[in-house]
């Protein structure tokens, strides 16, 4: 993960956004040496959300809780997992 100070990122914002969007690179924006925000592609975020939904579903299944409704992200993730298998 690349880290860059917010002050330095101002002049490079377009390039940083393109790197995140097309290269799937995560860019950490720092403020006084501490990470303040991340620039990530929408696809990376969607992948994380799908993985989280699958893990939440598996946890509910392991606990024997099948009463919960499935979110769209959960259904999408389950279908993607079935297609990959």
N, C-alpha and C positions, 0 to 999 in steps of 0.2 A: 504494500500500500504506500503510495506516494503521499508525503506530507508537505504542505506549503502554507506559509503564513497568509492570512487573509489580505494583508496589505500587498503582498507580492502577487497574489492571485487575481487582483483587480485587473491588471493589465493583460492577464493571460486567460481570462475567464472563458472565452470562446474556445480556445485550444483545449483547456481542461475539460470542458463539457463534452467536446468531441471525443477526447480520449476515453472518457468514461462511457459515453454512449456507444462508440464503435469498437473500442478495444476492451470493453468490459473491465476496465481498470477502475479501482476505487481510489478516489482522491480525498485525502483528509485535509480540511481547512483548519488551520490552527490559529488560536488567539492567545498571545502571550505564552506560547509553547504548549498549550493544551488544545487537544482536538475539540473543535467547536461544532463542526458539521462534516458530513460526508457527501461527496458527489458520486452517485452510482447510476448505472443505466437502469431504466425501467425494467428491463428483462432480468437483471440481477435481483432486483427487489422482488419481482414476481416469483422468481425461483426460490428465494428465501421464504416468501409467504406460503408458497405451495408446500415446501418442505415442512414448515411449521404446522400447516394444516394436517398433513399426513401424520406427523408425530403426535399431534393432539388426538387425532382419530385413533391411532394405535394405542395410546394411553387409555382412552375411554374403553376401547375393546378389551385391553388387558385387565381393566378394573371391572369388566362385566357390565358396563354402562352403555347399553345400546338404545337408550331412550332419547338421546340427544339428536336434534336435527342436524343435518350436514349442510355446511355452507357451500356456496358455489366453488370457492377455492378448494375445499375438501374433495368435492366430487371431481373437479378438474384434475387434482393431484392423483386421486385414485385411478382415474381413467389413464392418465399419463403413465403411471406406474404399471398398469396392466398392459399398455401398449409397448412399453419398454421390455417387458418380460418375454 
